[in-house]
Amino acid sequence: MYPPPETPPAENAWAALFLAQDTPVSLAAGQTVSVNLRLKNVGMCAWAPNGDKPIHLGYKWFDAAGHRQLDADDRRTALPAEIAPGEETAFGAVLCAPYTPGRYHLEWDLAIEGTKWFAEKGNPPLGVPVSITDRPRDVSGWRVESNLNPQEVAFALDGDPRTFWDSRMPQARGQWFRLNVSTPRVADGIQFLSPGKGFPASYCLRVAQDGKTFTEIARAAANNTHDLVAVFAPQPIQYAQIDLLGGVGQVASAPQVPPLSYWMISEILVHVGTVWTASASHNGGAAAHAIDNRADTVWSSGSPQEAGMWFQIDLGRVETVSGLMLISPAGENPVGFRIATWNARASRWQVAHENLNNRASVDVAFAATPTQFINIQLLQPSEQPWSIQEARVVREMDTWLGPGGSD
């Protein structure tokens, strides 16, 4: 699809290798942002941040026809310190978007002020596709980064399913790919799509609001052969990160055809949700533990099960619901229960499912129904308490947000 990232020619006096970057792939016209980059000096000369010929980081904008565009503010960013040959540096650089909307090709490059760009001395710049819109979009400012092949990460967010980021290395533990949606927003679903191949074989998907405290929302132990699609209880997130847990093994169903060892991402989609709330007849203060997407928290009735005990989820808005899963610690499942949904038009509860003498975790499907409230009421007593480690609601989720949309 695309040629592999170029490497600087050997014995080049001025040569840089771009190791990581998180340039947004969509910006509003004239918008100014800070972009994180990590570079390595692979040339023979030190990079001085000051003096007669200081080294600064800059950029150039090109239109779809390859013509240099000058309707953007030209900003340079000084290096944080002198970088000797073989050393690395990481810092934030200022980027100003063009004032004219369109699809552009951005090139990051180092400049010897008063002389030439590194590209003019044989060192390849870092190219990134960027869409400039006349007004901010929901995806404006979204950015991605990885510890592999930073030159192509933007292809995962360019809105074109024919282009994709490719790890260009066999899958191994410690590899990662991260999405940053610019600002925290409530989400209840994420899709990392591959181009029909190159699926992450063994992974953990984590999300965070602050970039520090991550919650695991999905995991595949081995031999995954599908797109990474995770649906979870809504929570504010800004970051979503895939961490590989290991390499590729044989697929049990087709051992004669090993899966592709590289992994790829062609599109990323996010489903925007509303915050859920939970209440309960017993120990209501801990009800939120059942919808916090955490395996280490649990709601428990704190007393033996009894008829009439209930737990309720408020979805925050009317959604079309067709199933419910309640994951409980061993032995603390509801023995007899009724699931009811609130019918706003009829102003009454309607029974979606009943089960008596139950001994397993709740995992039921029922006729699709629009509702905001789901109530689970116990019908039989038990000496064991009733606990919910995680509640999952099956819903219709048609509208996904991504760079390919028309928001």
C-alpha positions as CSV (number, residue, x, y, z in Angstrom):
1,M,0.0,0.0,0.0
2,Y,2.6,2.5,1.1
3,P,6.4,2.2,1.0
4,P,8.1,1.6,4.3
5,P,9.3,4.7,6.2
6,E,12.5,6.0,4.7
7,T,15.7,6.0,6.8
8,P,18.4,8.7,6.6
9,P,21.3,8.0,4.3
10,A,24.5,6.7,6.1
11,E,27.1,9.3,7.1
12,N,24.7,12.2,6.8
13,A,25.9,15.2,8.8
14,W,22.3,16.4,9.4
15,A,19.9,13.5,9.9
16,A,16.9,12.9,12.2
17,L,14.8,9.9,12.8
18,F,11.2,10.6,14.0
19,L,10.4,8.0,16.7
20,A,6.9,9.1,17.8
21,Q,4.4,11.8,17.1
22,D,0.7,12.6,17.8
23,T,-0.2,15.2,15.2
24,P,-4.0,15.7,15.1
25,V,-5.5,14.5,11.8
26,S,-8.4,17.0,11.8
27,L,-8.1,20.7,12.7
28,A,-10.2,23.8,12.2
29,A,-8.9,26.5,9.9
30,G,-6.3,28.7,11.6
31,Q,-6.3,26.5,14.8
32,T,-3.1,26.4,16.8
33,V,-2.2,23.2,18.8
34,S,0.8,21.6,20.5
35,V,2.1,18.3,19.1
36,N,4.3,15.9,20.9
37,L,7.3,14.5,19.0
38,R,10.2,12.3,19.8
39,L,13.3,12.4,17.6
40,K,16.7,10.8,17.5
41,N,19.9,12.5,16.1
42,V,21.2,9.9,13.7
43,G,23.6,12.3,12.0
44,M,27.2,13.2,12.6
45,C,26.6,16.8,13.9
46,A,25.2,17.9,17.3
47,W,21.9,19.9,17.2
48,A,22.4,23.3,19.0
49,P,19.3,25.1,20.2
50,N,21.0,28.5,19.9
51,G,24.1,30.2,18.4
52,D,24.8,31.3,14.9
53,K,23.0,28.4,13.3
54,P,20.5,27.0,15.8
55,I,18.4,23.9,14.9
56,H,14.6,24.4,15.1
57,L,11.7,22.2,14.4
58,G,9.2,23.5,11.8
59,Y,6.6,22.4,9.3
60,K,5.4,22.8,5.7
61,W,1.9,22.4,4.4
62,F,1.1,21.0,0.9
63,D,-2.3,20.7,-0.9
64,A,-3.6,17.6,-2.6
65,A,-1.7,18.5,-5.7
66,G,1.6,18.8,-3.9
67,H,1.8,22.5,-4.0
68,R,3.3,24.3,-1.0
69,Q,0.7,26.3,0.9
70,L,1.7,29.6,2.5
71,D,-1.6,30.7,4.1
72,A,-0.6,29.2,7.5
73,D,1.4,30.9,10.2
74,D,5.0,29.7,10.1
75,R,6.0,28.8,13.6
76,R,9.3,27.3,14.7
77,T,10.0,25.4,17.9
78,A,13.4,25.5,19.6
79,L,15.0,22.3,20.9
80,P,14.9,21.9,24.7
81,A,18.7,21.3,24.8
82,E,21.7,20.4,22.6
83,I,21.2,16.9,21.2
84,A,24.4,15.0,20.5
85,P,24.7,12.3,17.8
86,G,22.9,9.2,19.0
87,E,20.8,11.0,21.6
88,E,17.0,11.3,21.6
89,T,14.8,14.2,22.6
90,A,11.0,14.6,23.2
91,F,9.1,17.9,23.4
92,G,6.0,19.7,22.3
93,A,6.0,21.7,19.1
94,V,3.6,24.5,18.0
95,L,1.5,23.8,14.9
96,C,-0.7,26.3,13.1
97,A,-3.3,25.1,10.6
98,P,-3.9,26.7,7.2
99,Y,-6.7,29.3,7.0
100,T,-8.2,27.5,4.0
101,P,-10.2,24.3,4.5
102,G,-9.1,21.2,2.6
103,R,-7.1,18.0,2.7
104,Y,-3.4,18.7,3.3
105,H,-0.1,16.9,3.6
106,L,1.9,18.2,6.5
107,E,5.6,17.7,6.7
108,W,7.6,18.0,10.0
109,D,11.2,18.8,9.5
110,L,14.2,20.3,11.3
111,A,15.8,23.5,10.0
112,I,19.2,24.9,10.3
113,E,18.1,28.5,10.7
114,G,19.6,30.7,8.0
115,T,20.7,27.7,5.9
116,K,18.5,24.8,4.8
117,W,15.9,22.2,6.0
118,F,17.2,18.8,6.8
119,A,15.2,17.5,3.8
120,E,17.3,19.6,1.5
121,K,20.3,17.7,2.8
122,G,19.0,14.3,2.1
123,N,17.0,13.5,5.3
124,P,13.4,12.5,4.8
125,P,10.8,14.6,6.7
126,L,7.8,13.2,8.6
127,G,4.6,13.4,6.5
128,V,1.1,13.4,8.0
129,P,-2.3,13.7,6.3
130,V,-4.4,16.4,7.9
131,S,-8.0,17.5,7.2
132,I,-8.7,21.2,7.7
133,T,-12.3,22.2,8.2
134,D,-14.0,25.6,8.2
135,R,-15.3,24.9,11.8
136,P,-14.4,22.5,14.6
137,R,-15.8,19.0,14.2
138,D,-16.4,16.4,16.9
139,V,-13.2,14.7,15.8
140,S,-11.1,17.9,15.6
141,G,-8.0,17.4,17.6
142,W,-8.1,13.6,17.7
143,R,-4.7,12.1,17.5
144,V,-3.0,8.7,17.7
145,E,0.5,7.5,18.5
146,S,2.3,4.2,18.8
147,N,5.7,2.9,19.8
148,L,5.9,1.3,16.3
149,N,6.0,3.1,12.9
150,P,5.0,6.6,13.9
151,Q,5.2,7.7,10.3
152,E,1.9,6.0,9.5
153,V,-0.2,6.3,12.6
154,A,-2.4,9.1,11.0
155,F,-3.7,6.6,8.5
156,A,-5.8,5.1,11.3
157,L,-7.7,8.4,11.6
158,D,-7.8,9.7,8.0
159,G,-11.4,8.6,7.4
160,D,-10.3,6.4,4.5
161,P,-10.7,2.6,5.1
162,R,-8.3,1.9,2.2
163,T,-5.3,3.3,4.1
164,F,-4.1,1.9,7.4
165,W,-1.3,2.0,10.0
166,D,0.9,-1.1,9.8
167,S,3.1,-2.2,12.7
168,R,5.7,-3.4,10.2
169,M,7.0,-5.7,12.9
170,P,5.8,-9.0,14.2
171,Q,3.5,-8.8,17.1
172,A,5.1,-8.9,20.5
173,R,4.4,-8.1,24.1
174,G,5.0,-4.4,24.9
175,Q,3.8,-3.0,21.6
176,W,1.0,-0.4,22.0
177,F,-1.3,2.0,20.0
178,R,-3.1,4.9,21.7
179,L,-6.0,7.1,20.8
180,N,-6.4,10.6,22.3
181,V,-9.8,12.3,21.6
182,S,-8.5,15.7,22.7
183,T,-10.8,16.2,25.6
184,P,-12.7,13.9,28.0
185,R,-16.1,12.8,26.7
186,V,-18.6,10.2,27.8
187,A,-18.3,7.1,25.6
188,D,-19.7,3.6,25.8
189,G,-18.1,1.9,22.8
190,I,-14.8,1.9,20.8
191,Q,-13.9,0.1,17.5
192,F,-10.3,-0.4,16.2
193,L,-10.9,-1.8,12.7
194,S,-8.3,-3.6,10.7
195,P,-8.3,-3.9,6.9
196,G,-9.7,-7.5,6.9
197,K,-6.3,-8.7,8.2
198,G,-3.6,-7.9,10.7
199,F,-5.8,-8.2,13.8
200,P,-4.1,-7.8,17.2
201,A,-3.9,-11.5,18.2
202,S,-3.5,-11.0,22.0
203,Y,-4.3,-7.7,23.6
204,C,-5.7,-5.6,26.5
205,L,-7.7,-2.5,25.8
206,R,-7.7,0.2,28.5
207,V,-9.3,3.6,28.7
208,A,-8.5,6.7,30.9
209,Q,-9.8,10.2,31.5
210,D,-6.5,11.6,32.6
211,G,-3.9,9.5,30.8
212,K,-2.7,8.0,34.1
213,T,-5.5,6.0,35.7
214,F,-6.5,3.3,33.2
215,T,-9.4,0.9,33.4
216,E,-9.4,-2.4,31.4
217,I,-12.5,-2.8,29.3
218,A,-11.6,-5.6,26.9
219,R,-9.1,-8.5,26.6
220,A,-8.2,-11.3,24.2
221,A,-6.0,-13.9,25.6
222,A,-4.8,-15.4,22.3
223,N,-5.5,-16.1,18.6
224,N,-7.9,-13.2,18.0
225,T,-9.1,-13.0,14.4
226,H,-11.6,-10.2,14.6
227,D,-11.8,-6.4,14.7
228,L,-11.4,-5.0,18.2
229,V,-14.9,-3.9,19.2
230,A,-15.6,-3.1,22.9
231,V,-18.9,-2.0,24.4
232,F,-19.0,-1.0,28.0
233,A,-20.9,1.1,30.6
234,P,-20.6,4.8,29.7
235,Q,-17.7,6.6,31.4
236,P,-15.7,9.8,30.6
237,I,-12.6,8.9,28.6
238,Q,-10.0,10.8,26.6
239,Y,-7.5,8.0,26.0
240,A,-7.9,4.4,24.7
241,Q,-4.8,2.2,24.5
242,I,-4.2,-1.2,23.0
243,D,-1.4,-3.1,24.7
244,L,-0.3,-6.4,23.0
245,L,0.1,-9.3,25.4
246,G,2.2,-11.5,23.1
247,G,2.9,-12.6,19.6
248,V,0.9,-14.5,17.1
249,G,0.2,-18.3,17.5
250,Q,-1.5,-20.8,15.4
251,V,-5.3,-20.4,15.0
252,A,-6.9,-23.5,16.5
253,S,-9.7,-23.6,13.9
254,A,-7.3,-23.5,11.0
255,P,-3.8,-24.5,12.1
256,Q,-2.6,-24.9,8.6
257,V,-3.0,-21.1,8.0
258,P,-1.2,-19.0,10.6
259,P,-2.5,-15.4,11.0
260,L,-0.6,-12.4,9.7
261,S,2.1,-11.6,12.2
262,Y,1.9,-7.8,11.7
263,W,-1.1,-5.9,13.1
264,M,-2.9,-3.0,11.4
265,I,-5.5,-0.4,12.1
266,S,-7.5,1.3,9.3
267,E,-10.3,3.1,11.1
268,I,-11.2,4.1,14.7
269,L,-14.7,4.8,15.8
270,V,-16.1,6.0,19.2
271,H,-19.7,5.7,20.4
272,V,-20.8,8.7,22.5
273,G,-23.0,7.8,25.4
274,T,-24.7,9.3,28.5
275,V,-23.7,8.5,32.0
276,W,-25.7,5.7,33.7
277,T,-26.8,5.7,37.3
278,A,-27.7,2.7,39.5
279,S,-29.9,2.3,42.6
280,A,-30.8,-0.6,44.8
281,S,-33.2,-1.5,47.6
282,H,-30.2,-2.7,49.6
283,N,-26.8,-1.1,50.0
284,G,-27.7,1.5,47.4
285,G,-24.6,3.6,48.1
286,A,-22.5,0.9,46.4
287,A,-24.8,0.3,43.4
288,A,-22.4,2.3,41.1
289,H,-19.8,-0.5,41.5
290,A,-21.9,-2.6,39.2
291,I,-21.5,-0.1,36.3
292,D,-18.0,1.2,36.7
293,N,-16.3,-1.2,34.3
294,R,-13.9,-2.4,37.0
295,A,-13.3,-6.0,37.9
296,D,-12.1,-5.2,41.4
297,T,-15.3,-3.6,42.6
298,V,-18.7,-5.2,43.2
299,W,-22.2,-4.3,44.5
300,S,-23.6,-6.7,47.0
301,S,-26.9,-6.7,48.8
302,G,-25.0,-7.3,52.0
303,S,-27.8,-9.7,53.2
304,P,-29.5,-12.9,52.1
305,Q,-31.7,-12.7,49.0
306,E,-35.4,-12.1,49.6
307,A,-38.4,-11.6,47.4
308,G,-38.9,-8.0,46.4
309,M,-35.2,-7.1,46.6
310,W,-34.3,-5.0,43.5
311,F,-31.5,-3.4,41.5
312,Q,-32.2,-0.7,38.8
313,I,-30.2,0.9,36.0
314,D,-31.0,4.4,34.6
315,L,-29.5,4.6,31.1
316,G,-29.7,8.4,31.1
317,R,-31.8,8.5,27.9
318,V,-34.2,6.2,26.0
319,E,-32.3,3.5,24.2
320,T,-33.4,0.3,22.3
321,V,-32.5,-2.6,24.7
322,S,-32.6,-6.3,23.8
323,G,-30.6,-8.1,26.5
324,L,-28.9,-8.0,29.9
325,M,-25.9,-9.7,31.4
326,L,-25.1,-9.6,35.1
327,I,-21.7,-10.9,36.1
328,S,-21.7,-12.1,39.7
329,P,-19.1,-13.7,42.0
330,A,-19.6,-17.5,42.4
331,G,-22.7,-18.4,44.3
332,E,-24.1,-14.9,44.5
333,N,-26.3,-15.0,41.4
334,P,-30.1,-14.1,41.8
335,V,-32.0,-17.4,42.4
336,G,-35.3,-16.2,41.0
337,F,-35.7,-12.8,39.2
338,R,-37.8,-10.7,36.9
339,I,-36.4,-8.2,34.4
340,A,-38.7,-5.3,33.6
341,T,-38.3,-2.2,31.4
342,W,-40.1,1.1,31.7
343,N,-42.5,1.9,28.9
344,A,-42.7,5.7,28.8
345,R,-45.6,5.8,26.3
346,A,-47.8,3.5,28.4
347,S,-46.4,4.8,31.7
348,R,-45.9,1.3,33.1
349,W,-43.4,-1.4,33.6
350,Q,-43.4,-4.3,31.2
351,V,-41.8,-7.7,31.9
352,A,-39.0,-8.6,29.6
353,H,-37.8,-11.9,31.2
354,E,-38.4,-14.1,34.2
355,N,-36.4,-17.0,35.6
356,L,-36.9,-19.2,38.7
357,N,-34.4,-21.5,40.4
358,N,-31.5,-19.9,38.7
359,R,-27.9,-21.0,39.5
360,A,-25.9,-19.2,36.8
361,S,-24.9,-15.7,35.9
362,V,-27.7,-13.7,34.2
363,D,-27.3,-13.6,30.4
364,V,-30.7,-13.1,28.7
365,A,-32.0,-11.8,25.5
366,F,-35.5,-10.4,25.0
367,A,-37.6,-8.5,22.5
368,A,-36.0,-5.1,21.6
369,T,-37.7,-2.3,23.4
370,P,-37.1,1.4,23.9
371,T,-36.5,2.2,27.5
372,Q,-34.5,4.3,29.9
373,F,-34.9,2.2,33.0
374,I,-34.1,-1.5,33.6
375,N,-35.3,-3.1,36.9
376,I,-34.3,-6.5,38.2
377,Q,-36.4,-7.8,41.0
378,L,-35.9,-11.0,43.0
379,L,-38.7,-13.5,43.2
380,Q,-37.2,-16.1,45.5
381,P,-35.2,-16.1,48.7
382,S,-31.7,-17.5,49.2
383,E,-29.3,-17.7,52.0
384,Q,-26.6,-16.2,49.8
385,P,-26.4,-12.4,49.2
386,W,-27.0,-11.1,45.7
387,S,-24.0,-9.4,44.0
388,I,-23.2,-7.8,40.7
389,Q,-19.6,-7.3,39.6
390,E,-20.5,-5.9,36.2
391,A,-23.8,-5.1,34.4
392,R,-23.8,-5.2,30.6
393,V,-26.8,-3.9,28.6
394,V,-27.3,-5.0,25.0
395,R,-28.4,-2.0,23.0
396,E,-28.7,-0.8,19.4
397,M,-25.6,1.4,18.7
398,D,-26.0,2.7,15.2
399,T,-24.3,6.1,15.3
400,W,-20.5,5.9,15.7
401,L,-18.2,8.9,15.6
402,G,-15.1,8.9,13.5
403,P,-13.1,11.0,11.0
404,G,-15.1,9.5,8.1
405,G,-18.4,10.9,9.4
406,S,-20.1,14.1,8.3
407,D,-20.4,15.7,11.8
